[in-house]
């Protein structure tokens, strides 16, 4: 999820264990593939960009690209730092209200991830709007992210992560953040993303506000 997986720079945080050489090489390869993809898409468009071109630009084989990313859409959407969001939620104070925890984590994700690489964030969300295959793949991936979030909610709240209430809340949050990404892109990325996310979380916490007279 574009906003749910934004906390990319936190991988280097001093309080996280150092990764081994093999894992660092994997991350470097994935980043090279992503960087090549973004550059090619900017140069010639998404549809014209092929896996063979991406592999050539990243200096890897096409089979390596497919080993890391099953589809071209996954290159745009996935992020190896996905689990860090759940880690950050687990790290919040145990007595902190859930709504406050998720708001804090999302603001930090935007600050360290999206704002740290705004051009990539704009490209990814623009492709979600413009390319049906990317948007469709995003919808498919929501269930995986939802399960991860359900587990984190269960650990924080003591609820059954497979309960109806937890599943509804998790998927509502993910769906809301996806719509926030689309809304941001559809409006030319003119709005402040943090403010949009705050509005999203307000709706989830308090319901749809009454229309002003």
C-alpha positions in Angstrom: 0.0 0.0 0.0 1.5 3.3 -1.1 0.8 5.1 2.2 0.9 2.0 4.4 4.5 1.2 3.2 5.9 4.7 3.2 8.4 4.4 6.1 11.3 3.3 4.0 14.1 5.3 5.5 13.4 3.9 9.0 15.3 0.8 7.9 18.5 2.6 8.7 17.3 3.6 12.2 20.0 3.0 14.9 17.6 1.0 17.1 17.1 -1.6 14.4 19.4 -4.7 14.1 21.9 -4.5 11.2 21.1 -6.6 8.2 23.4 -9.3 7.0 25.4 -9.0 3.8 23.1 -11.3 1.8 20.0 -9.3 2.8 21.7 -6.0 2.0 22.6 -7.3 -1.5 19.0 -8.3 -2.0 17.8 -4.9 -1.0 20.4 -3.3 -3.3 19.2 -5.4 -6.2 15.5 -4.6 -5.6 16.3 -0.9 -5.4 18.3 -1.0 -8.6 15.3 -2.6 -10.3 12.9 -0.1 -8.9 15.2 2.8 -9.9 15.5 1.5 -13.4 11.8 1.1 -13.7 11.0 4.6 -12.4 13.5 6.2 -14.8 12.2 4.3 -17.8 8.6 5.0 -17.0 9.4 8.7 -16.7 11.2 8.6 -20.1 8.8 6.6 -22.2 5.7 5.7 -20.2 4.5 2.7 -18.2 3.1 0.6 -21.1 6.1 1.1 -23.3 8.5 -0.1 -20.5 9.3 -3.8 -20.7 10.9 -6.2 -18.3 13.8 -6.7 -20.7 14.5 -2.9 -20.7 14.3 -2.8 -16.9 16.7 -5.7 -16.6 19.1 -4.1 -19.0 19.0 -0.7 -17.2 19.4 -2.4 -13.8 22.2 -4.6 -15.1 20.5 -7.8 -14.1 18.8 -10.6 -16.1 15.0 -10.6 -16.8 14.8 -13.8 -14.7 16.3 -11.9 -11.7 13.6 -9.2 -12.2 10.9 -11.8 -12.0 12.5 -13.5 -9.1 12.1 -10.3 -7.0 8.9 -9.0 -8.6 6.3 -11.4 -10.1 4.8 -8.7 -12.3 5.8 -5.3 -13.6 3.0 -3.8 -11.4 4.7 -5.2 -8.3 7.9 -3.2 -9.0 5.8 0.0 -8.7 3.8 -1.1 -5.7 5.8 -3.3 -3.4 8.3 -2.3 -0.8 10.6 -4.6 1.2 10.0 -2.4 4.2 6.4 -3.4 4.6 6.8 -5.2 7.9 8.4 -2.1 9.5 5.0 -0.4 9.8 3.8 -3.3 11.9 7.0 -3.0 14.0 6.4 0.7 14.5 2.9 0.0 15.7 4.1 -2.6 18.1 6.7 -0.2 19.5 4.1 2.4 20.5 3.3 2.6 24.3 1.0 -0.2 25.4 -1.4 2.2 27.1 -1.6 4.6 24.1 -5.1 4.7 22.4 -5.1 2.8 19.1 -6.3 5.8 17.1 -3.4 7.9 18.5 -0.9 5.1 17.7 -1.9 4.7 14.1 -2.0 8.5 13.5 1.5 8.9 14.9 2.9 6.0 12.8 1.2 7.3 9.6 2.6 10.8 10.1 6.1 9.4 10.7 5.7 7.2 7.6 4.8 10.3 5.5 7.6 12.4 7.0 10.4 9.8 6.6 9.2 8.0 3.5 6.9 10.0 1.2 8.4 13.4 1.9 11.9 11.9 1.7 11.3 10.8 -1.9 8.4 12.9 -3.1 9.0 12.4 -6.8 8.8 8.6 -6.4 5.6 8.9 -4.3 4.0 11.1 -6.9 5.0 8.7 -9.7 3.6 5.7 -7.8 0.3 7.3 -7.0 0.0 8.8 -10.5 0.4 5.3 -12.0 -2.3 4.0 -9.6 -4.7 6.5 -11.2 -3.6 6.2 -14.8 -2.8 2.5 -15.2 -5.7 0.1 -14.6 -3.3 -2.9 -14.2 -1.4 -1.1 -11.4 -4.7 -0.2 -9.6 -6.0 -3.8 -10.0 -2.8 -5.2 -8.6 -3.0 -2.8 -5.7 -6.5 -4.1 -4.9 -5.2 -7.7 -5.0 -2.4 -6.8 -2.5 -4.7 -5.2 0.0 -5.6 -8.6 1.6 -2.0 -9.3 2.3 -1.4 -6.0 3.9 -4.7 -6.4 5.8 -3.6 -9.6 7.4 -0.4 -8.0 8.5 -2.3 -5.1 10.1 -4.8 -7.5 11.7 -1.9 -9.2 13.5 -0.5 -5.9 14.7 -3.9 -4.8 15.9 -4.5 -8.1 17.7 -1.1 -7.8 19.5 -1.8 -4.2 20.6 -5.4 -4.6 21.7 -5.6 -8.2 22.9 -8.3 -8.9 20.4 -8.5 -11.9 18.1 -6.8 -10.8 14.9 -9.2 -12.9 12.9 -12.3 -11.4 14.6 -14.8 -9.6 12.4 -14.3 -6.3 14.1 -10.5 -6.3 13.7 -10.8 -7.4 10.1 -13.3 -4.7 9.3 -11.2 -2.0 10.9 -8.0 -3.1 9.2 -9.5 -3.3 5.7 -11.4 0.0 6.3 -8.1 1.6 7.2 -6.3 0.2 4.2 -9.1 1.0 1.8 -9.3 4.5 3.2 -5.5 5.1 2.7 -5.7 3.8 -0.8 -8.5 6.2 -1.6 -6.4 9.0 0.0 -3.5 8.1 -2.4 -5.8 8.2 -5.4 -7.4 11.5 -4.2 -4.0 13.1 -3.7 -2.9 12.0 -7.2 -6.2 12.9 -9.0 -5.8 16.5 -7.6 -2.3 16.8 -9.0 -0.6 16.2 -5.6 -1.5 19.8 -4.6 -2.9 19.0 -1.2 -0.8 18.4 1.9 -0.6 14.6 2.3 -0.4 14.7 6.0 -3.6 16.7 6.2 -5.4 14.3 3.9 -4.3 11.3 6.0 -5.5 13.1 9.2 -8.9 13.7 7.5 -9.0 10.0 6.6 -8.3 8.9 10.1 -10.9 11.4 11.5 -13.6 9.7 9.3 -12.5 6.2 10.5 -12.5 7.3 14.1 -15.6 9.5 14.2 -17.6 8.6 11.2 -18.8 10.8 8.3 -19.1 14.4 9.5 -22.3 16.3 9.0 -22.4 18.5 6.0 -22.1 22.2 6.8 -25.4 24.1 6.4 
